[in-house]
């Protein structure tokens, strides 16, 4: 007995745009109906339609608000894929998985940004720099966002030369990977999501000195406020029992990344700008029985410690 494969037709619709799709059961394919769609024709279709579940509309907006037509044209050029569609150029990092996907023709694969998360330092780096950026993904974050050439394993994020670099295109790819993972059971999207999320959660230096890694035109506090809101929406959208069935132990991955993000945000001079979305993230975490800590500066010393140093525990000089 074969395992059913989910198919998807992916498209961004404009306000008041009318599109009618036809489905061919023999080939399991979807195509647009050609010609102008009149009001009379729409009325004739009413009896074939199901009501749209508007109760999930706000959550869907939060999950997809950064995904635009350019994102889809970049990642899924043909707008058609299924759960087995691979990611072009995707290489499983050593020790991450032994599972190999079927190799698709270039035109059939997903074109997410390509980079090696475990090699997150510049060419020629040695010693302390390698040690630092193996944990801190700031250099890699900036490199992935700014890259507009297929060079050294990177692919474009749809950023044209001469235009302002917009890291929200990276956030859009994170949102698209999650949607394909949850709604299409896409293994390729899962591997992409596991690479994209740590770029945001583990770029500690970027939060303290953003201009060292991104152009000054990039509003990093706003970017991270939107990222935390996206992460909260994604956790809210996960189905009950998903960590025991479809994504075993993925909750541990989320908890590790969220804690890394919390610690890094605590050092950011603009952390107050993400406090509101962080409270929402903590609230959503409670639905999974997670106890997420609040953002706050690391405490180096307390008033009690200072009083002790001045009292009976104050240091003294002893003649030896």
N, C-alpha and C positions, 0 to 999 in steps of 0.2 A: 504494500500500500504506500503510495507516494505522499510526500508532505506538500500540502497546498502552498503555493507561492502567491503572495499578495502583489498586485499590480497597481500602478498609480499613473495618473495623468496630471502633471503639475503645471500650474499656470497662475499668474497674477491677474485678477480682474479689476477693471477700472470702474468707478462709480457709474451706475446706470448702463453698463455694458451688457449686451445680450449675446449669449453664446449657447448654442444647443449642440450637445454631443450625441453621436450615435455609437452604439456598442454592437460589435460583431461577435456573437457568441462562438462562432466557429474558429475564429482566429484570436479571440480574446483581446481584441484591439479596440481603441477608441479613436474617433475622428470627428472633426468639426463638420457641422452641417453647413453647406455653402449657401450663399444668397442672403438677402435681407430678411430679417425675422420681423414679421408684422405683429401688431397687437392681436389680430384675429387668430394668427397661428399660435401665439402664446396661450390664448384662452383655450384653444383646442387641446393643449397639452396639460391643462390644469388637473384633469382627472387622473393623469399618470404620475403626478408628482406627490412627494411626501412633504409634510411641513418641516421647515427648517428649525432645528433645535436652538432657538435664540438664547436659552439659558446658559449655553456654553460660549456665547459670542465674545464676551469680554476676556475670558481666559484665552480663547483662540487669538484674539488681537495681541495679547501680551506675549504669546508664544511666537508670533510671526511679524511683529510690527516693523522689524528692520529688513525683512526679506522683500526685495523688490524684483522687478523683471530682470534687471541686470544680474542679480544674484543667481536667478534661475537659468538665465542664458549662459552664465559662466559655468555653473556646477552641473546642470542637466540640460545641455544644449537642445536635445530633441524633446524635452518635456515628458518623456515616457521612460519608465523604469519599473523594476520589480524588486522584491526583497533580496534577490541574488545578484543584482547588479553590483559590480565591483567598483573600486575607486582607482582611477588611472594613476599609475606610478606609486600606489600604496605598497609599502614594504613593511611587513611586521617587524617590529624592533626585537632584537635578540632577547630571548627569554620571555617575551610577552605572550606569544601564542605560536603553536605549530600548525594551526589551521590555515590552509591555503585556498583562496577563492579561485573560481574559474577565471581564466584570462579572457577578457572580452576585447573586441575590436575597439580602437580608440574612440570611435563615434558612439559607442554604447555605454562607456563607463562614466562615472561621476568625476567631475574635475574640481575637487576641493583643493585648497592650498596645500602644497606638499612641503614638508619639512621633517626633520628628524628631531623629535623632542629630546632624545637622550644625547644628542650632540648639539648642545645649545650655546656654543662658544664660537668665536670667529676663527677662521683659518689662521694658523700661525701662533695661536695662543698657547702659552706654556705655564706651568707652575700654578701660582696663586690665581691667575685669571681663569684657568680651566676649572680649578676647584670651586671658585666663586660662581661661575656661570653654569656649572653643572647643576647647581641647586636653584640659583636665581635665573629665571627665564627672561629677564628684561632685555638683554641683547637680542635674543631670538625673537621676542615679541616685536621689537622695532624692525628687525630684518624682514620678518614675514609681512608686516604691514606695508613697509616702504618698497618692497620688491615689486617691480612692474615688468620684469624680464624673466623668462624661463632660464635661470642661471643658477648653477650649483644645487639643483634639486628643488628650487622654488618655482611656483607658478603664479601668474597674476591673480589679484583679487578683483580684477575688473577696474583697476585704477589706471586711467590714461596719463601719459606723461604731461607734465605741466599743470595738472590739477592738484588741488589740495589733498594730501593723504588723509583718508578717512578710515580709522580703525573700526568704525561701525560696520564696515564690510566684513570684517573678521567676526564681529558679533552676529551678523546676518548668517554667516556660514555655520556658526555654532547653533543658531536657532533652527536652521534647515536640517542640520545633522540630527538634532533631537527629534524633530517632527518625523523624519524618515525612519528613525530608530523606533519610535513608539507606535506609529501608525502603519508602518510598512514592515516592521521586524527586519530591518536592513542591517546585516552584519557589517557591511562596509561603512555605514553611517555610525555604527557603534565604535569602530576603531578610530574614525575621524573625531568623534566627540571626545574620546579619551585622550586625544592629542590636543584638541583645541582648548578644552576647559583649563588644563594646567597653565596654559599661556597667560590666562587672566589671574588665576589664583596664586601662582608662584613667581610673579614678576615683582619682587620686593623693591628693588632699586628704582624701578619705573614709577612707583607710587611716591617716592621721596624726591626724586630728581627727574621728572618726566622729560624735561628738555634735553637730557643726555641721550635719550633713546628715540624720541618722537619730535616732530616739528612743534614749535611754540604755538602754532595755530590749533593744535589738538587740545580739546577740553577734556583732560584726563578725569577730573572729578565727576563730570557729567557722564562720561563713558562708563565709569565704574558704578555709578548710581543706576544706570540703565542695565548694566551687566548683572548686578545683584537682583534687580527686579525681574530680569529674565530668568535667573536661576531659581528664584522663588516660584515663578509661574511654572517652570518645568517640574519642580518637585510636586507642585499641586496637581499637575496633569498626569503624573504617574498613576497607573491603576493599582488598586489594592492588591497586595500579595505579590507585586512584581519582583521583589527581592528574593522571594522563595521560589519563583517559577522562571519567568523569562530572563531575569537579570540577577542570578544568584551572586551574593556578596557585593553587588554594585553599591549597596548602601555604605559599605566600608570605604569605597572609593570616594563617594560624595562626602562622607564625614572627614576624611583626610584632606580633601581639597578645600572644604569650607573652613576647616581649622587653619590651614595655611593662609587662606585669604584673610581670615579674621586677624591673625597675627600681623600680617603685612599692612592691612588697613589701619591697625592700631598705631603704626609708625607714620602714617601719612598726615601731613600738616592740615589737610582739608577733610579729615575723616568725618567731621560733623555733617558734611554734605551727603553722606551715605547712611546716616543713622536711621532715617525713616525706612528706606528699602530693606535695611538690615533687620529692623524690627519685624517687618513682614516675613523675611526669610526665617527668623527665629519662630514666628508664629506657625508657619507652614511646617517647620521641622517638628513641632510638637505633635502634629498629626501622625508622624512616623515614630513617635516616642523618642525623639532626639532632644537632648538638652544642649542647645547651642548657646555659647557664651556671648555676652555683649561686646561691642567694640570699646576699647579703652586703652590708654597709654600703659606701657609696661611700667610697673612700680619698681623703682630702683631701691628706694628706702622709704620707711614709714616714720611718722612722728615718734612712735614708740621706740624705734631703733635709735633715733637721734637722742632721745632722752636717756636711753641706756648708755650711750657713748659718753654722755656728760655726767652720769651718776656713778654708781658703784662699779659699773662695767667699763668706765673710761680707761683708755690705755695709759700705762704708767711706764716710766723709765726705770729699769732695774740694773744695778751695778753687778757685773758678773766677776 
